Amino acid sequence: MAGVPVDYYAALGVSSTATTQQIRDAYKRAALKTHPDRVPSDSPERAERTRKFQLINDAYFTLSDAARRRDYDSARTYHGFGSGASTASTAYNSDQDGDEDIPDPGPSPPGGFPWSSFGFSGKAKNQEEEQSFQNEQFGDVFEEMLREEGMAEQGGTPTGKFWSVVGGLSGGAMGFIVANFPGMLAGAVAGNRLGAVRDARGKSVYAVFQELPASDKSRLLSQLAAKVFSHAVGSG
């Protein structure tokens, strides 16, 4: 509803009493569900996905830090929000693709509390700075998810399992691994072995992800999302 400040707890689909780990887990699911790279660059959905991904990042930026969350909660109480999360979406607890329940932030009412100051988008000097922050924030969590799947070392370096997955995606990915030119070689075994070429150049898993062809990004995100959502269901 226009004029109503966004509820970051609702954006992540969690209660206002959620623990830091619950907020982080919710962010993982929401970020994977809304990430723009899950659709082609020319898709009409991309602009809306980008907006929602920005909202998810703002929510996580605010609620993942104890001091920012405390200030935000004070403002939230001042504006009459209850202690629960009656407006919160529960979509991120399933593996459904629909993300229509993510609330529209809308403009803050005249004279109202500037809630945007809590999220990064309200502080960004320009779109490039905001995009840089989003990449850094999502990249950190992306690498954490891959570590959980055995596809990244503690420092973010790709493991053989990661290169096996990437190798199975496309010949274009193999070209990237070898020398940044279109390749015809594909397959898990080749990816595992040729990945050592890229590892030697110090690439992190997220740096590799950013340079993959768009179709490979989409498939990799979808595969990771399926694992994350299945874990959420299994632990529920």
VENTAQUI-V786645 format. One record per pair of residues at least 12 apart in sequence whose ideal C-beta (glycine too) atoms are under 10 Angstrom apart, sorted by sequence separation. I is the first residue (numbers start at 0). GAP is how many residues later the second one is. D is the distance in whole Angstrom. If there is no record, write none. Layout:
# VENTAQUI-V786645
i:I gap:GAP d:D
i:I gap:GAP d:D
This chain:
# VENTAQUI-V786645
i:11 gap:12 d:10
i:13 gap:12 d:5
i:35 gap:12 d:9
i:36 gap:12 d:9
i:88 gap:12 d:3
i:120 gap:12 d:9
i:142 gap:12 d:9
i:143 gap:12 d:9
i:145 gap:12 d:8
i:146 gap:12 d:9
i:148 gap:12 d:7
i:149 gap:12 d:8
i:150 gap:12 d:9
i:169 gap:12 d:10
i:170 gap:12 d:5
i:171 gap:12 d:9
i:172 gap:12 d:10
i:173 gap:12 d:6
i:177 gap:12 d:10
i:207 gap:12 d:10
i:208 gap:12 d:9
i:11 gap:13 d:9
i:12 gap:13 d:6
i:13 gap:13 d:9
i:35 gap:13 d:5
i:58 gap:13 d:10
i:87 gap:13 d:9
i:88 gap:13 d:6
i:119 gap:13 d:5
i:120 gap:13 d:9
i:142 gap:13 d:5
i:145 gap:13 d:8
i:148 gap:13 d:8
i:150 gap:13 d:9
i:169 gap:13 d:9
i:170 gap:13 d:5
i:172 gap:13 d:8
i:173 gap:13 d:8
i:176 gap:13 d:9
i:194 gap:13 d:9
i:197 gap:13 d:10
i:8 gap:14 d:9
i:11 gap:14 d:4
i:12 gap:14 d:10
i:33 gap:14 d:9
i:34 gap:14 d:7
i:35 gap:14 d:5
i:86 gap:14 d:9
i:88 gap:14 d:8
i:104 gap:14 d:9
i:107 gap:14 d:10
i:119 gap:14 d:8
i:141 gap:14 d:9
i:142 gap:14 d:10
i:150 gap:14 d:7
i:162 gap:14 d:7
i:170 gap:14 d:6
i:171 gap:14 d:9
i:176 gap:14 d:7
i:7 gap:15 d:9
i:10 gap:15 d:9
i:11 gap:15 d:6
i:33 gap:15 d:6
i:34 gap:15 d:9
i:35 gap:15 d:9
i:37 gap:15 d:10
i:87 gap:15 d:9
i:142 gap:15 d:10
i:145 gap:15 d:9
i:150 gap:15 d:9
i:170 gap:15 d:5
i:204 gap:15 d:10
i:208 gap:15 d:10
i:10 gap:16 d:10
i:12 gap:16 d:8
i:13 gap:16 d:10
i:32 gap:16 d:9
i:33 gap:16 d:9
i:35 gap:16 d:9
i:36 gap:16 d:9
i:86 gap:16 d:7
i:104 gap:16 d:9
i:139 gap:16 d:9
i:145 gap:16 d:6
i:148 gap:16 d:9
i:169 gap:16 d:6
i:170 gap:16 d:9
i:173 gap:16 d:6
i:176 gap:16 d:10
i:177 gap:16 d:6
i:8 gap:17 d:9
i:11 gap:17 d:9
i:12 gap:17 d:7
i:33 gap:17 d:9
i:34 gap:17 d:9
i:35 gap:17 d:6
i:119 gap:17 d:8
i:138 gap:17 d:9
i:168 gap:17 d:8
i:173 gap:17 d:7
i:176 gap:17 d:5
i:177 gap:17 d:10
i:11 gap:18 d:6
i:33 gap:18 d:4
i:34 gap:18 d:6
i:35 gap:18 d:10
i:166 gap:18 d:8
i:167 gap:18 d:7
i:172 gap:18 d:7
i:175 gap:18 d:10
i:176 gap:18 d:6
i:178 gap:18 d:8
i:179 gap:18 d:10
i:10 gap:19 d:7
i:11 gap:19 d:10
i:32 gap:19 d:9
i:33 gap:19 d:5
i:145 gap:19 d:9
i:157 gap:19 d:10
i:166 gap:19 d:7
i:167 gap:19 d:6
i:168 gap:19 d:10
i:170 gap:19 d:10
i:176 gap:19 d:9
i:177 gap:19 d:6
i:178 gap:19 d:10
i:32 gap:20 d:9
i:33 gap:20 d:9
i:165 gap:20 d:10
i:166 gap:20 d:6
i:167 gap:20 d:5
i:173 gap:20 d:6
i:176 gap:20 d:6
i:177 gap:20 d:8
i:30 gap:21 d:10
i:33 gap:21 d:8
i:34 gap:21 d:9
i:166 gap:21 d:5
i:167 gap:21 d:9
i:172 gap:21 d:10
i:173 gap:21 d:10
i:176 gap:21 d:5
i:29 gap:22 d:8
i:30 gap:22 d:7
i:33 gap:22 d:6
i:165 gap:22 d:9
i:166 gap:22 d:7
i:167 gap:22 d:9
i:168 gap:22 d:8
i:175 gap:22 d:8
i:176 gap:22 d:10
i:29 gap:23 d:9
i:32 gap:23 d:9
i:33 gap:23 d:10
i:163 gap:23 d:9
i:164 gap:23 d:8
i:166 gap:23 d:5
i:167 gap:23 d:6
i:31 gap:24 d:10
i:163 gap:24 d:4
i:166 gap:24 d:1
i:167 gap:24 d:10
i:29 gap:25 d:9
i:30 gap:25 d:6
i:162 gap:25 d:9
i:163 gap:25 d:8
i:165 gap:25 d:5
i:166 gap:25 d:6
i:29 gap:26 d:5
i:30 gap:26 d:7
i:162 gap:26 d:10
i:163 gap:26 d:9
i:164 gap:26 d:7
i:165 gap:26 d:9
i:166 gap:26 d:9
i:176 gap:26 d:9
i:28 gap:27 d:10
i:29 gap:27 d:9
i:160 gap:27 d:9
i:162 gap:27 d:9
i:163 gap:27 d:5
i:164 gap:27 d:9
i:166 gap:27 d:7
i:175 gap:27 d:10
i:159 gap:28 d:10
i:162 gap:28 d:4
i:163 gap:28 d:5
i:165 gap:28 d:10
i:166 gap:28 d:7
i:26 gap:29 d:7
i:29 gap:29 d:8
i:30 gap:29 d:8
i:78 gap:29 d:10
i:161 gap:29 d:9
i:162 gap:29 d:5
i:163 gap:29 d:9
i:165 gap:29 d:7
i:25 gap:30 d:9
i:26 gap:30 d:8
i:29 gap:30 d:8
i:78 gap:30 d:9
i:160 gap:30 d:10
i:161 gap:30 d:9
i:162 gap:30 d:8
i:159 gap:31 d:9
i:160 gap:31 d:8
i:162 gap:31 d:7
i:163 gap:31 d:8
i:176 gap:31 d:8
i:179 gap:31 d:8
i:181 gap:31 d:9
i:26 gap:32 d:8
i:27 gap:32 d:9
i:159 gap:32 d:5
i:162 gap:32 d:3
i:165 gap:32 d:9
i:175 gap:32 d:8
i:25 gap:33 d:9
i:26 gap:33 d:4
i:78 gap:33 d:7
i:157 gap:33 d:10
i:158 gap:33 d:9
i:159 gap:33 d:8
i:161 gap:33 d:7
i:162 gap:33 d:8
i:25 gap:34 d:8
i:26 gap:34 d:10
i:78 gap:34 d:6
i:160 gap:34 d:10
i:162 gap:34 d:10
i:77 gap:35 d:7
i:159 gap:35 d:7
i:162 gap:35 d:8
i:172 gap:35 d:9
i:175 gap:35 d:6
i:176 gap:35 d:10
i:22 gap:36 d:9
i:23 gap:36 d:8
i:26 gap:36 d:8
i:55 gap:36 d:9
i:78 gap:36 d:8
i:158 gap:36 d:8
i:159 gap:36 d:9
i:162 gap:36 d:8
i:175 gap:36 d:7
i:22 gap:37 d:7
i:25 gap:37 d:9
i:26 gap:37 d:7
i:74 gap:37 d:10
i:75 gap:37 d:9
i:157 gap:37 d:6
i:161 gap:37 d:10
i:175 gap:37 d:8
i:74 gap:38 d:5
i:157 gap:38 d:10
i:172 gap:38 d:9
i:174 gap:38 d:9
i:22 gap:39 d:10
i:23 gap:39 d:9
i:73 gap:39 d:10
i:74 gap:39 d:9
i:75 gap:39 d:8
i:159 gap:39 d:9
i:165 gap:39 d:9
i:172 gap:39 d:6
i:22 gap:40 d:5
i:23 gap:40 d:7
i:74 gap:40 d:7
i:157 gap:40 d:7
i:158 gap:40 d:9
i:171 gap:40 d:8
i:172 gap:40 d:7
i:175 gap:40 d:9
i:10 gap:41 d:9
i:22 gap:41 d:6
i:156 gap:41 d:10
i:157 gap:41 d:6
i:171 gap:41 d:5
i:74 gap:42 d:9
i:75 gap:42 d:10
i:156 gap:42 d:6
i:162 gap:42 d:10
i:165 gap:42 d:7
i:169 gap:42 d:8
i:170 gap:42 d:10
i:171 gap:42 d:10
i:172 gap:42 d:10
i:11 gap:43 d:10
i:19 gap:43 d:8
i:55 gap:43 d:9
i:58 gap:43 d:10
i:71 gap:43 d:8
i:74 gap:43 d:8
i:161 gap:43 d:6
i:165 gap:43 d:9
i:168 gap:43 d:8
i:169 gap:43 d:6
i:171 gap:43 d:8
i:172 gap:43 d:5
i:10 gap:44 d:5
i:11 gap:44 d:7
i:19 gap:44 d:7
i:168 gap:44 d:8
i:171 gap:44 d:7
i:10 gap:45 d:6
i:13 gap:45 d:9
i:17 gap:45 d:8
i:19 gap:45 d:9
i:71 gap:45 d:10
i:156 gap:45 d:8
i:157 gap:45 d:7
i:162 gap:45 d:9
i:169 gap:45 d:7
i:10 gap:46 d:10
i:12 gap:46 d:10
i:19 gap:46 d:8
i:22 gap:46 d:9
i:52 gap:46 d:10
i:55 gap:46 d:7
i:58 gap:46 d:10
i:70 gap:46 d:9
i:71 gap:46 d:5
i:152 gap:46 d:9
i:155 gap:46 d:10
i:156 gap:46 d:8
i:157 gap:46 d:8
i:158 gap:46 d:9
i:161 gap:46 d:8
i:165 gap:46 d:7
i:168 gap:46 d:8
i:169 gap:46 d:6
i:7 gap:47 d:8
i:10 gap:47 d:8
i:11 gap:47 d:5
i:15 gap:47 d:9
i:51 gap:47 d:6
i:54 gap:47 d:6
i:57 gap:47 d:8
i:70 gap:47 d:7
i:71 gap:47 d:9
i:154 gap:47 d:10
i:155 gap:47 d:9
i:156 gap:47 d:7
i:157 gap:47 d:5
i:161 gap:47 d:10
i:168 gap:47 d:4
i:172 gap:47 d:9
i:7 gap:48 d:9
i:10 gap:48 d:4
i:11 gap:48 d:7
i:51 gap:48 d:9
i:54 gap:48 d:8
i:155 gap:48 d:4
i:156 gap:48 d:7
i:157 gap:48 d:10
i:167 gap:48 d:10
i:168 gap:48 d:9
i:5 gap:49 d:7
i:9 gap:49 d:9
i:10 gap:49 d:9
i:13 gap:49 d:8
i:19 gap:49 d:9
i:52 gap:49 d:10
i:54 gap:49 d:8
i:67 gap:49 d:10
i:68 gap:49 d:9
i:154 gap:49 d:8
i:155 gap:49 d:6
i:157 gap:49 d:9
i:168 gap:49 d:10
i:169 gap:49 d:9
i:7 gap:50 d:7
i:8 gap:50 d:8
i:48 gap:50 d:8
i:51 gap:50 d:5
i:54 gap:50 d:6
i:67 gap:50 d:6
i:155 gap:50 d:7
i:157 gap:50 d:6
i:165 gap:50 d:7
i:168 gap:50 d:6
i:7 gap:51 d:4
i:10 gap:51 d:10
i:11 gap:51 d:7
i:47 gap:51 d:9
i:50 gap:51 d:9
i:51 gap:51 d:9
i:53 gap:51 d:9
i:67 gap:51 d:9
i:152 gap:51 d:9
i:155 gap:51 d:8
i:156 gap:51 d:10
i:157 gap:51 d:10
i:164 gap:51 d:10
i:167 gap:51 d:9
i:168 gap:51 d:7
i:5 gap:52 d:8
i:6 gap:52 d:9
i:7 gap:52 d:8
i:10 gap:52 d:9
i:47 gap:52 d:10
i:51 gap:52 d:9
i:151 gap:52 d:8
i:152 gap:52 d:9
i:155 gap:52 d:10
i:5 gap:53 d:8
i:7 gap:53 d:9
i:8 gap:53 d:10
i:15 gap:53 d:10
i:50 gap:53 d:8
i:51 gap:53 d:10
i:61 gap:53 d:9
i:64 gap:53 d:10
i:151 gap:53 d:5
i:7 gap:54 d:5
i:8 gap:54 d:7
i:44 gap:54 d:10
i:47 gap:54 d:10
i:50 gap:54 d:8
i:150 gap:54 d:7
i:151 gap:54 d:9
i:164 gap:54 d:9
i:165 gap:54 d:7
i:168 gap:54 d:9
i:7 gap:55 d:6
i:61 gap:55 d:10
i:62 gap:55 d:9
i:164 gap:55 d:7
i:167 gap:55 d:10
i:15 gap:56 d:10
i:61 gap:56 d:4
i:62 gap:56 d:10
i:151 gap:56 d:10
i:15 gap:57 d:7
i:57 gap:57 d:10
i:60 gap:57 d:8
i:61 gap:57 d:6
i:32 gap:58 d:7
i:33 gap:58 d:10
i:57 gap:58 d:8
i:60 gap:58 d:6
i:61 gap:58 d:8
i:145 gap:58 d:10
i:146 gap:58 d:9
i:161 gap:58 d:10
i:164 gap:58 d:7
i:29 gap:59 d:9
i:32 gap:59 d:6
i:37 gap:59 d:9
i:58 gap:59 d:9
i:59 gap:59 d:9
i:60 gap:59 d:5
i:145 gap:59 d:5
i:164 gap:59 d:9
i:8 gap:60 d:10
i:15 gap:60 d:7
i:31 gap:60 d:9
i:57 gap:60 d:8
i:58 gap:60 d:7
i:59 gap:60 d:9
i:60 gap:60 d:9
i:61 gap:60 d:10
i:144 gap:60 d:10
i:145 gap:60 d:8
i:7 gap:61 d:9
i:15 gap:61 d:9
i:29 gap:61 d:8
i:30 gap:61 d:9
i:32 gap:61 d:10
i:57 gap:61 d:3
i:142 gap:61 d:7
i:25 gap:62 d:9
i:28 gap:62 d:9
i:29 gap:62 d:5
i:32 gap:62 d:9
i:56 gap:62 d:8
i:57 gap:62 d:6
i:60 gap:62 d:9
i:141 gap:62 d:10
i:142 gap:62 d:6
i:8 gap:63 d:9
i:25 gap:63 d:10
i:28 gap:63 d:4
i:32 gap:63 d:9
i:56 gap:63 d:7
i:57 gap:63 d:5
i:141 gap:63 d:7
i:142 gap:63 d:6
i:145 gap:63 d:9
i:7 gap:64 d:7
i:8 gap:64 d:9
i:27 gap:64 d:9
i:28 gap:64 d:7
i:32 gap:64 d:7
i:54 gap:64 d:8
i:56 gap:64 d:8
i:57 gap:64 d:8
i:141 gap:64 d:5
i:142 gap:64 d:10
i:7 gap:65 d:10
i:15 gap:65 d:8
i:26 gap:65 d:9
i:28 gap:65 d:9
i:32 gap:65 d:9
i:33 gap:65 d:5
i:53 gap:65 d:8
i:57 gap:65 d:10
i:138 gap:65 d:8
i:140 gap:65 d:10
i:15 gap:66 d:8
i:16 gap:66 d:7
i:25 gap:66 d:6
i:28 gap:66 d:9
i:32 gap:66 d:5
i:53 gap:66 d:9
i:54 gap:66 d:8
i:138 gap:66 d:9
i:139 gap:66 d:8
i:142 gap:66 d:9
i:8 gap:67 d:8
i:15 gap:67 d:6
i:16 gap:67 d:8
i:17 gap:67 d:8
i:24 gap:67 d:9
i:25 gap:67 d:8
i:53 gap:67 d:6
i:138 gap:67 d:4
i:141 gap:67 d:7
i:7 gap:68 d:8
i:14 gap:68 d:8
i:15 gap:68 d:7
i:16 gap:68 d:9
i:24 gap:68 d:10
i:33 gap:68 d:7
i:137 gap:68 d:8
i:138 gap:68 d:8
i:141 gap:68 d:10
i:6 gap:69 d:7
i:14 gap:69 d:6
i:15 gap:69 d:6
i:29 gap:69 d:8
i:32 gap:69 d:9
i:150 gap:69 d:10
i:4 gap:70 d:9
i:14 gap:70 d:5
i:17 gap:70 d:10
i:50 gap:70 d:10
i:53 gap:70 d:10
i:135 gap:70 d:9
i:138 gap:70 d:8
i:4 gap:71 d:9
i:9 gap:71 d:9
i:13 gap:71 d:6
i:14 gap:71 d:10
i:134 gap:71 d:8
i:137 gap:71 d:10
i:138 gap:71 d:8
i:6 gap:72 d:10
i:8 gap:72 d:9
i:12 gap:72 d:8
i:15 gap:72 d:9
i:29 gap:72 d:8
i:57 gap:72 d:10
i:60 gap:72 d:8
i:11 gap:73 d:9
i:14 gap:73 d:7
i:56 gap:73 d:9
i:60 gap:73 d:9
i:63 gap:73 d:9
i:150 gap:73 d:9
i:4 gap:74 d:7
i:6 gap:74 d:6
i:10 gap:74 d:10
i:12 gap:74 d:10
i:13 gap:74 d:6
i:145 gap:74 d:10
i:148 gap:74 d:9
i:3 gap:75 d:9
i:8 gap:75 d:9
i:9 gap:75 d:6
i:12 gap:75 d:5
i:13 gap:75 d:10
i:57 gap:75 d:10
i:134 gap:75 d:7
i:148 gap:75 d:7
i:4 gap:76 d:9
i:8 gap:76 d:5
i:9 gap:76 d:8
i:10 gap:76 d:9
i:11 gap:76 d:8
i:12 gap:76 d:4
i:13 gap:76 d:9
i:53 gap:76 d:7
i:56 gap:76 d:7
i:57 gap:76 d:9
i:60 gap:76 d:7
i:147 gap:76 d:10
i:7 gap:77 d:10
i:9 gap:77 d:4
i:10 gap:77 d:8
i:11 gap:77 d:8
i:12 gap:77 d:5
i:53 gap:77 d:9
i:56 gap:77 d:5
i:59 gap:77 d:7
i:63 gap:77 d:10
i:6 gap:78 d:7
i:8 gap:78 d:8
i:9 gap:78 d:4
i:10 gap:78 d:8
i:12 gap:78 d:6
i:13 gap:78 d:9
i:55 gap:78 d:9
i:56 gap:78 d:10
i:59 gap:78 d:9
i:141 gap:78 d:10
i:145 gap:78 d:7
i:148 gap:78 d:6
i:6 gap:79 d:9
i:8 gap:79 d:6
i:9 gap:79 d:7
i:12 gap:79 d:5
i:13 gap:79 d:10
i:53 gap:79 d:10
i:56 gap:79 d:10
i:57 gap:79 d:10
i:141 gap:79 d:9
i:144 gap:79 d:6
i:147 gap:79 d:9
i:148 gap:79 d:9
i:6 gap:80 d:6
i:7 gap:80 d:10
i:11 gap:80 d:7
i:12 gap:80 d:7
i:53 gap:80 d:7
i:56 gap:80 d:6
i:144 gap:80 d:9
i:147 gap:80 d:9
i:5 gap:81 d:10
i:6 gap:81 d:7
i:10 gap:81 d:10
i:49 gap:81 d:9
i:52 gap:81 d:7
i:55 gap:81 d:10
i:56 gap:81 d:7
i:59 gap:81 d:8
i:145 gap:81 d:10
i:55 gap:82 d:9
i:141 gap:82 d:8
i:144 gap:82 d:8
i:148 gap:82 d:10
i:3 gap:83 d:9
i:144 gap:83 d:6
i:147 gap:83 d:8
i:49 gap:84 d:9
i:56 gap:84 d:10
i:52 gap:85 d:8
i:0 gap:86 d:10
i:144 gap:86 d:10
i:12 gap:88 d:8
i:12 gap:89 d:9
i:10 gap:90 d:10
i:11 gap:90 d:9
i:9 gap:91 d:9
i:10 gap:91 d:6
i:9 gap:92 d:9
i:10 gap:92 d:6
i:9 gap:93 d:6
i:10 gap:93 d:10
i:10 gap:94 d:8
i:7 gap:95 d:10
i:5 gap:96 d:10
i:6 gap:96 d:7
i:5 gap:97 d:6
i:7 gap:97 d:9
i:5 gap:98 d:8
i:6 gap:98 d:9
i:35 gap:98 d:10
i:3 gap:99 d:9
i:5 gap:99 d:4
i:34 gap:99 d:10
i:3 gap:100 d:9
i:4 gap:100 d:8
i:5 gap:100 d:7
i:3 gap:101 d:9
i:4 gap:101 d:8
i:36 gap:101 d:10
i:0 gap:102 d:9
i:1 gap:102 d:8
i:3 gap:102 d:6
i:4 gap:102 d:9
i:5 gap:102 d:9
i:0 gap:103 d:8
i:1 gap:103 d:10
i:2 gap:103 d:6
i:3 gap:103 d:9
i:4 gap:103 d:5
i:30 gap:103 d:9
i:34 gap:103 d:7
i:1 gap:104 d:5
i:2 gap:104 d:7
i:3 gap:104 d:9
i:4 gap:104 d:7
i:0 gap:105 d:7
i:1 gap:105 d:7
i:2 gap:105 d:8
i:3 gap:105 d:8
i:2 gap:106 d:5
i:30 gap:106 d:9
i:31 gap:106 d:9
i:1 gap:107 d:9
i:2 gap:107 d:9
i:4 gap:107 d:7
i:7 gap:107 d:8
i:30 gap:107 d:6
i:34 gap:107 d:9
i:3 gap:108 d:9
i:4 gap:108 d:7
i:6 gap:108 d:9
i:10 gap:108 d:10
i:2 gap:109 d:8
i:4 gap:109 d:9
i:5 gap:109 d:7
i:31 gap:109 d:9
i:4 gap:110 d:4
i:5 gap:110 d:9
i:7 gap:110 d:7
i:26 gap:110 d:9
i:27 gap:110 d:10
i:30 gap:110 d:7
i:31 gap:110 d:9
i:4 gap:111 d:8
i:7 gap:111 d:8
i:26 gap:111 d:9
i:30 gap:111 d:8
i:5 gap:112 d:10
i:4 gap:113 d:10
i:5 gap:113 d:8
i:27 gap:113 d:6
i:31 gap:113 d:8
i:26 gap:114 d:7
i:27 gap:114 d:9
i:30 gap:114 d:9
i:27 gap:116 d:8
i:23 gap:117 d:7
i:27 gap:117 d:6
i:23 gap:120 d:9
i:27 gap:120 d:10
i:96 gap:125 d:9
i:96 gap:128 d:9
i:94 gap:130 d:7
i:94 gap:131 d:7
i:94 gap:132 d:10
i:94 gap:133 d:9
i:95 gap:133 d:9
i:94 gap:134 d:4
i:93 gap:135 d:7
i:94 gap:135 d:7
i:91 gap:136 d:10
i:92 gap:136 d:8
i:91 gap:137 d:8
i:94 gap:137 d:8
i:93 gap:138 d:8
i:94 gap:138 d:7
i:92 gap:139 d:6
i:93 gap:139 d:7
i:91 gap:140 d:8
i:92 gap:140 d:8
i:93 gap:142 d:10
i:92 gap:143 d:7
i:42 gap:171 d:10
i:36 gap:172 d:9
i:41 gap:172 d:9
i:36 gap:173 d:9
i:40 gap:173 d:6
i:39 gap:174 d:6
i:36 gap:175 d:9
i:38 gap:175 d:9
i:39 gap:175 d:8
i:42 gap:175 d:10
i:40 gap:176 d:10
i:36 gap:177 d:7
i:36 gap:178 d:10
i:39 gap:178 d:7
i:36 gap:179 d:10
i:37 gap:179 d:8
i:38 gap:179 d:7
i:36 gap:180 d:4
i:37 gap:180 d:5
i:35 gap:181 d:10
i:36 gap:181 d:6
i:37 gap:181 d:9
i:34 gap:182 d:9
i:35 gap:182 d:10
i:37 gap:182 d:10
i:38 gap:182 d:10
i:34 gap:183 d:9
i:36 gap:183 d:9
i:37 gap:183 d:5
i:36 gap:184 d:6
i:37 gap:184 d:6
i:35 gap:185 d:10
i:34 gap:186 d:6
i:34 gap:187 d:10
i:37 gap:187 d:8
i:32 gap:188 d:10
i:31 gap:189 d:6
i:34 gap:189 d:10
i:30 gap:190 d:9
i:31 gap:190 d:9
i:34 gap:190 d:9
i:31 gap:192 d:6
i:32 gap:192 d:7
i:31 gap:193 d:4
i:30 gap:194 d:9
i:31 gap:194 d:9
i:31 gap:195 d:10
i:32 gap:195 d:9
i:27 gap:196 d:9
i:28 gap:196 d:8
i:31 gap:196 d:6
i:32 gap:196 d:9
i:27 gap:197 d:9
i:30 gap:197 d:10
i:31 gap:197 d:8
i:28 gap:199 d:6
i:27 gap:200 d:6
i:28 gap:200 d:7
i:27 gap:201 d:10
i:28 gap:202 d:10
i:24 gap:203 d:9
i:27 gap:203 d:9
i:28 gap:203 d:6
i:27 gap:204 d:9
i:24 gap:206 d:9
i:25 gap:206 d:9
i:24 gap:207 d:7
i:24 gap:210 d:9
